Amino acid sequence: MASLLPAAMRMARLQSDCAAILPVMAGNTDVISFQDGALVLAVPSSAVAARMKQMLPKLQSALAQRGWAVESVKLKVQVARAMPDSKPQMRTLELPKTAVQAFEELAESLEDSSQNKGLVAALRRLAEKRK
């Protein structure tokens, strides 16, 4: 058991270095093995594998700068491995009260014409949503 600890720590360091180098792909890749300079990464789909192939030169050179002697990188598609469920959080726009009032004033100050009808309606909807 004690002999496995250094190998596990090494794999964990390699995994964290890969995640630091390519943070966009961190949730989609796992280090499977690293032996004799050959790094093997698990990816959940062929689409992720195609994207990763484009990033391999950057990954390989950055790992070399961090002291890893990576001669080759192989990707293994593991379909049963699920992609992360986390979706990027959408930012909500917070407008100050003065901005909302400015939109309301603009809607009131515009001419009542057929050309401005859509703009006035949009400005009023925006002001109502942000109140």
C-alpha positions in Angstrom: 0.0 0.0 0.0 2.8 2.4 0.9 4.5 1.8 -2.4 1.4 3.1 -4.3 1.3 6.4 -2.5 4.2 8.1 -4.4 2.7 6.9 -7.7 -0.8 8.2 -6.8 0.7 11.6 -5.6 2.6 11.8 -8.9 -0.5 11.2 -10.9 -2.4 13.8 -8.9 0.3 16.4 -9.5 0.2 15.6 -13.2 -3.6 15.9 -13.2 -3.5 19.2 -11.5 -0.8 20.5 -13.8 -2.8 19.5 -16.9 -5.9 21.2 -15.4 -3.8 24.4 -14.8 -2.4 24.4 -18.3 -5.8 23.7 -20.0 -8.5 24.9 -17.5 -11.2 24.8 -20.2 -10.7 21.0 -20.6 -10.0 20.2 -16.9 -13.5 18.8 -16.3 -13.4 16.7 -19.5 -10.0 14.9 -19.1 -8.4 12.6 -16.7 -4.9 11.2 -16.6 -5.0 7.5 -17.0 -1.3 6.7 -17.0 2.1 8.2 -17.5 4.9 5.7 -18.2 8.1 6.0 -20.2 7.2 9.5 -21.4 3.8 8.5 -22.7 0.9 10.3 -21.2 -2.5 8.8 -21.7 -5.6 11.0 -21.1 -9.2 9.8 -20.9 -11.9 12.0 -22.7 -15.7 11.4 -22.7 -16.3 11.8 -26.5 -14.7 12.0 -29.9 -15.6 15.6 -30.1 -13.6 16.4 -26.9 -10.8 14.2 -28.3 -10.8 16.3 -31.5 -10.6 19.5 -29.5 -7.9 18.1 -27.3 -5.8 17.1 -30.3 -5.6 20.7 -31.2 -4.3 21.6 -27.7 -1.8 18.8 -27.4 1.3 20.8 -28.5 0.6 23.5 -25.9 0.0 20.9 -23.2 3.1 19.0 -24.1 5.4 22.0 -24.1 3.9 23.4 -20.9 4.3 20.1 -19.1 7.9 20.1 -20.3 8.4 23.5 -18.8 7.0 22.2 -15.5 9.5 19.3 -15.4 7.4 16.5 -16.9 9.3 14.5 -19.6 6.3 13.9 -21.9 7.3 12.5 -25.2 3.9 11.6 -26.5 0.2 12.2 -25.5 -2.5 9.7 -26.3 -6.2 10.2 -26.0 -8.6 7.4 -25.1 -12.3 7.9 -25.6 -14.3 6.5 -22.7 -17.9 6.8 -23.7 -19.3 5.6 -20.4 -17.5 8.5 -18.7 -20.1 11.2 -18.3 -19.4 14.8 -19.2 -19.8 17.2 -16.2 -23.3 18.5 -15.7 -22.2 21.9 -14.6 -23.2 24.6 -17.0 -21.6 28.0 -17.1 -23.5 30.4 -14.8 -25.2 33.2 -16.7 -24.5 36.6 -15.3 -27.5 38.7 -14.5 -27.3 42.3 -15.4 -27.9 44.7 -12.5 -28.8 48.2 -13.6 -28.7 51.1 -11.2 -32.0 52.9 -10.6 -30.7 55.9 -12.5 -30.2 53.8 -15.6 -33.7 52.3 -15.4 -35.1 55.9 -15.0 -33.0 57.0 -18.0 -34.6 54.3 -20.1 -38.1 55.3 -19.0 -37.3 58.9 -19.7 -36.0 58.0 -23.1 -39.1 56.0 -23.9 -41.3 59.0 -22.9 -39.2 61.5 -24.8 -39.3 59.7 -28.2 -41.7 60.8 -30.8 -44.9 58.7 -31.0 -44.4 57.4 -34.6 -44.6 54.0 -36.3 -40.8 54.0 -36.6 -40.3 54.4 -32.9 -43.1 52.1 -31.8 -40.9 49.0 -31.4 -38.1 50.9 -29.7 -40.4 52.5 -27.2 -42.0 49.2 -26.4 -38.6 47.6 -25.9 -37.4 50.4 -23.7 -40.5 50.1 -21.5 -40.1 46.3 -21.2 -36.5 46.7 -20.2 -37.4 49.3 -17.6 -40.2 47.1 -16.2 -38.0 44.0 -16.0 -35.3 45.9 -14.1 -37.6 47.5 -11.5 
